[in-house]
Amino acid sequence: MKKILFVFPIFLFSLIEAFDQNIPDLVEETSPAVVNITSKREVTYSNQDYFRGMPEEFERFFGIPRDFGQQPQTRESVAYGSGFFFKENYLLTNYHVVNEATEVIVSLTDRREFIAEVIGVDMLSDLAVLKIEGDDLPDLQMGSSDELKVGDWVIAIGSPFSFDFSVTAGIVSAKGRSIQNQNIGGYVPFIQTDVAINPGNSGGPLFNLEGEVVGINSQIYSRSGGYQGVSFSIPIDVAIEVADQIIASGEVSRGYLGVRMGDVDSDLAQALGMKKPYGALINSIEKDGAADKGGLKTGDVIIEFAGEEVKFAGDLPHIVGRKLPGSKSTAKVVRNGKTIKLDFELGKLESADNTFVPASSSETKYPLGIKVEDLPDDFDGADSGVVVSKVDNSASSATKILEGDIITDIQSGFQRYSIEDSQSFDEIVSKFESGDKIAIFGLRGGSRFIVPITVD
């Protein structure tokens, strides 16, 4: 016992001492390549709010024209952020730092200032590539975010609230986080840390203890607008892939599978005959898209894509988006309780708001607690199925099935049943017993859905 008490403090002291010595050296070596970014843009506004509600008599007395203040005015708005050199004269920062900027000024620690050229931006990854013309510019060593582990120490350098070149430290809290803020960052598996990040840190580098850049500080989770213990960084591996494409062609091309998906919960896993809840559940498939041509079906669950595990639905866009259009990939898919392999040739993600046209295929919904009727003769949304005319609010399906829903299929374990009409629906429902887990496939408002139901 005494030996353990004797060794532990020495080990802990050595660790703290090494940590303390490493950070100052790291900051001294890397901070010259971190920059402060001033982004200027024009903002259009109107003065009419200042005069809203003023009596007409006052306007006539003071000679104020009726349309005064209604003409649009412009003023200069200034935003601040951070960035860093990643190769030659090129810098990386966030898209939201330089979005719609008319002028971007880059300030170095040696007090030199440059007007930067915006080479290109990518909203979906929240990245922008800048370039400046100058001599003796510093550089940084890029690391690997894929090798980063949860619990690793990381350090951020940036300019929070315009306090230039501030240093904060913390650990990696999680990896592969799916977050999206106004369509920004929708294709990024974010690194979550507890490093203090605030407005002005955006675009700055996240370092490991070797002094290598492993991420780009991008967003925070906050109810106050300031740091509350949760911050998110773009993995440097993703950032470099995007930056290289921007430099080479001025734009970013992403692979596109053409699916809508959701997570698999425990009830749905049981209904689909899966041993545990995981993977990306395919709710609908785009007509003539890569998924449709590759043989993917509604109700399939993708558990692996291009050799990478798909634990949650949010993992799939990150993996597919890093592939180039036209590239070929193999996926492992759970279908009717069995694992199969499908090959796909990826399409191209045209834009963040591309139109999704579902493919015609079978879908599903669910029984007890609902009343169904045959589809109207003039219904063109599905070839077969039933329409829900009433839902019992006390049934377990009440929160998942709505009046007007179209039920096309039901699946239980490895067996999937197609619903032709109300008679076939009643026959299929009669096969189930109380407590059975069932997956319902259907249409709602023109979109496909799949929900798990426990039979009452």
N, C-alpha and C positions, 0 to 999 in steps of 0.2 A: 504493500500500500504506500509506504514512504517513497519507494522508487517511482511509482506513478506520479505522485505529487511533486516529485523533484524534477522529473523529465518534462512534464507538461508545460510548466511556466517557461522553461528554457526554449522549448519548441515554439510556444506562442510568442515569446519575446523576439525570437529570430524571424518569425513570419512577419510580425508588425514592423520590425526594423527594415526588412527587405522591401516591404510594401512602401514604407515611407520614403526610402531612398529611391525607389523606382519612379514614383510619380513626379517628383520635381525634375528629374532628368528627362523623363518623357515629355513633360510640358515644355521644357526649355528647347528640346530638339524639334518638336513638332509645331509649336505655335506660330513660327514664322510663315508656315504654309497655310495657316487658317486666316481667312479674310473677313472683313466686315463689308456688308453689301447695303448700299443705299439705292432704293428703287423709286424712281419718280414717275408719276402718271398723272394724266389729266382727268378730273372728275367733273361731270356735268351736274348742275344743281339749279334750283330756281329760288328767287327771293319772295315768291308769292306767299309763302308761309308766314313771313313777317307781317304781312298786311291782311291776312285772312281774318274776317270778322270785323274789320274797320267799317263804321257806318259810312254810307255813300255820301252823306253831307260833309263829313271830314275830308273825303277824297276831293270833293268839289271845292271846298274852302281852301285846301292847301294846293290845289291844282295838280293832284296826282292822277295821271291817266288811268283809265280803267284796266288797261292791260299791263300796268307797271308791275314788274316782278315776275310776269308770266313768261318772259323770254328766257330761254335757257342760258345759263352762265357757266363758265369753266374756271376751275382753279387747279393749282398744282397740289397733289397729295404725295406724301413721302412715306414709304414703308422701309423697315430695316430688317435685315436678316444676316445670315452667315453663309460661308461657303469655304471651299478649299481647293487647292491645286491637286489634280490627280494624274495629269500627264502633260508634259511640255508646257504650253501656254494655256491649257484648258482648265476650267474650274467646274465644279459641280455645286449646285444649290437646289432649293426646292422650286417647283413650278409656281407655287402660290406666292413666293417671294417676288418674282419678276413678272408675274402675269400682267399683261397690258401695259408694261412699263414703256415710257418714252425715252428714258435714260437710266442706265444702270452704272453706278459708281462703285468700284472695288477699292477698298482701303487695306493696306498691308500693315503689319506691326512696325515696319521701319518708316511709316508715315507717308509712303508713296501712295499716290492715288491714280487710278486708270479708269477711262471710260471703257466699259466692256461691251463686246458684241454678243448678242444672244444668238448662239448657233442654232438652237432648237429647244423645244419643250415637249414634255409628255405628261398630260394631265393624269392619265391612268396610273402612273407610277409616282406622280408628284415630283418630277425631276426636270431640271433645266441645265443645259450645258452653255457655259460662257467662255469667251476667249478674250485675252488681252494681249497687246503687243508690248513687250518689255524685255529687259536683259536681267540676268542673274536672278531669275525667279526661283523660289524655293519649291520643293516637291515633297511628297509623302509616299510612304510605302503602303500599298494596298494589301490587306489581309484577306482572310476567307471567312465570310459569315456562315457558310455551311459547317465549318469546323467549330464555330462558337457553341458553347454549351450553357445550359441554364445553370446559373450560379456563378458564372465567370464574372470577374471584375471588369468594368468598362469605365471609360472616362470621356467626358464631353468637353469640347472647347467651343465657345461661341460668344455672342454679344446680347445676352438677355437684357431687355429694356435699355438697349444702347450702352450697357456697361461692357465695353469692348474687351474681348479675349478673356472672358471669365471661364474658370475651370470648375467642373462638378464631377462627382464620381458615384458609382453605385454598382449594382450587379444586374445581370440578365435575369429577368423575372420569368420570361416565357419566349417561345419562338413560334413563328407561323401564325401570328394573330391576323384575323380577317376583320379589318375595319374600313369604313368608307365614309368620307366626309364630303358631301356634295359632289359625288362622282370622282373625287380626288383620292387616289390610292387604292382603287378597286382591284388592281391586279398585283398587289404587294403582300407577301407573307411577312408582316411587320415583326420586328424584334421588340418585345416589351421589356422595359427596364425601370428601375426606380431612381435613375439619374435625374437630378433636378433640371428640367427643361422649361423655359418660359418664352414668351414672345420675344423674338430677336435671336433665339437659338436656332430657328428653322434654317436648315441647309448646312449646318455645321457638322463636323465629323464626330463619330463615335469611335474611340480607340480601344484596343485591347491593351494589356500591360506590356506587350512587346513594342508598342508604339505604332501598330498597324491599324489602318482604318478598316473597321468592320461594319460600319453603318453610317447612315445620314439621318440626323435628327429631324423629324418631320412633324409629329403631332403629339398632343397631350390629351388626356382625358380629364376634363375639368368642368365643374359646375360654377366656378368663380371666374374663369378666364386665366387663372394662374395655376402653377404647379400644385398638384394634389397627390403626388406619389406614384403616378402612372404616366409613362411617356413611351412613345413609339418611334422606332427608327427603321429606315429602309435598309435592308441587307445590302452590303456593298457588292456582292456577287450579282444581284439583280440590277443594281445601279450601273455597274460597268457594262453589262450587256446592253442596257438601254442607251447609255452614253455612246458606246461604240457605233450603234446603229444611227444615232443622231448625227455623229460626226461624219459617218460614211455616206449617208443618204438624206439627212435632214428630217427623217421621220422614223417611227418605230413600227415594225410589223410584228403582229402576234398571231399565234395559231388560234383557231376557232373550231370548237367541236359542234356547237349548235344544240345546246340542251338547256332546259330549266331544271333545277334540282333542289333538293332539300336534305336535311339530316335524317338519320334513322334513329328513332327512339326505341326504347325497350319493347313497347307494345308492337310497334311496326316490325321490329326485327323478328319477334315471335310469329307475327302474322305471315311474314315472308319466308319463314322457315330458316332463319339465320340463328347461329349460336349466340351472337352478341351484337349489340347495336354499334355499327360503324359503317363508314363508306358514304358515298354520295348517291342518294336515291334519285333516279331520273323521273321527273314529273311529266315532262313533255319534250318532244324532239322536233327540231326545225325541219321542215320539209326540204328534201334534197340536200340537206347539210351533211357534214362529215359523219355525224352520228347516225343519221338516217341511212346513208350509203354503206356504213360499216356494219349495219345489222343490229344496232342498239335498239332496245324496246322500252316502252313506258313500263315502269315497275322494276327495271333492272337496277342493280346497285353496283357502282364502280368502286372497287376496293384497292385497285392499283392501276396506275397509268404511267407508261414509259418507265417502268421499273421503280417508281416512287409510290409509297404507300399513301392511300387516300383515307384518312381517318374521319374527316368531316367534309361536308359539302363545300365549304370554303377553301379546302385544299386544292380542289380540281382546277378552278380558274388560274390559280398561281402556277400550277404545273403546266397546263396547256398553254397559258399565255407566254411562257418562256420558250416555247417551241416555235420554229419558223413556219409560216404558211407553206403547205405543200409537203412538209415533213411527215414521215410515217411513224406511227406509234402503236404499241400493243397495250391493251387494257385487260385486266382481270375483272370479270363481271360475275356477280351472283345472280342467277336466274332460276327461279323455282327451286331454291335450296341447293343448287349445284353451281360450282365455279367453272366458268368457261372463259376462253380467250377470244377477243375480237381485235381485228386490225383496222386502223383508221388512217386516212390521209387527210391531214388537217386543212381546214379552210383558212380564210383570213378574217380577222376581226376588223371590220371596216370602220366602226366608230363606237363611242360609248353608248349611243342611243340607237343602235342598229335595230331594224324591224325584225321581230321574231315571228315567223309564220309556222305554227305547229304542223307536224306531219300527221297525216291521217293514220291513226292506229287505235288499238283498243285501249280502253281506260276503265277505271273502276270506282265503285262506291260501296254503300253498306246498308244492312237490313234493319233489324228490330228497332221499333220506336219511330219508324217512318212509314208514310203511306205513299205509294207510287202509282203512276198512271202511264199508259202507253204514250210514246212520243207523238206529237201532232203530225198529221200527214205532210204538212208543208215544212216540217223541221229539217234544216239542212246542216246542222252542226255535227251530227253523228249518224252513222248508218243504222245503228241499233242501240237499244238501251231503254231506260225509263226515266221519267221526270218525277222529282219529289214534290208531292202536292201538299204534304203536311208532316210536321215534325212534332213528336211528343216531347215537350220541354223537360219532362222528368227522366227521359231515356238517356243512356250514356252517350248516344250519338248527337244529342241536342246541340252541343257546342262545336261539332265538327261537320254536320250535315245541315244544309240550309234549304228552305223551300225554293224550288226552281232549279236546284242542282240536277244535272243529268248523270245517272249512274250507268256505266257501260260494262264494268267488270268487277268481280270480287275474287280475292285470292286468300286462301287459307293454307299455310305451309307450302307444299310443293304444287298444290293444285290451284289452277286459275280457271274461273268460270266466266264465260261471256254472257252478258244479259241481252236477250233478244227483245223481250217485252215483259209486261207485268206478271204474266203467268210464269215465265221462266225464272223471274226474280223470286217469286214466292216458293217455287220448287227448290231453288238453290238455298234460300234462307232456311228452309226446313231441315237442311242437312246439318246445321250447326246447333251446338248445345250451349247452354249458359256458361260463360267464362271463356269461350273460344275467342282467340285473337284473329281478327279479319282485317284485310286491307281493302279499302274501297277506292276504285278508280273512277274518275268522273270529269265532267266539264262544269265550270262555273264562270259565267261572264265571258265565255269564249276561251278561257284558259284551262288547261288540264290540272288536275290535282290528285293527290293520293293521301288518304288519311287512315290511321289505324282505329279500329273500333273493337271494344270488348262486348260480346253478345250478352245481353241482359238475361 
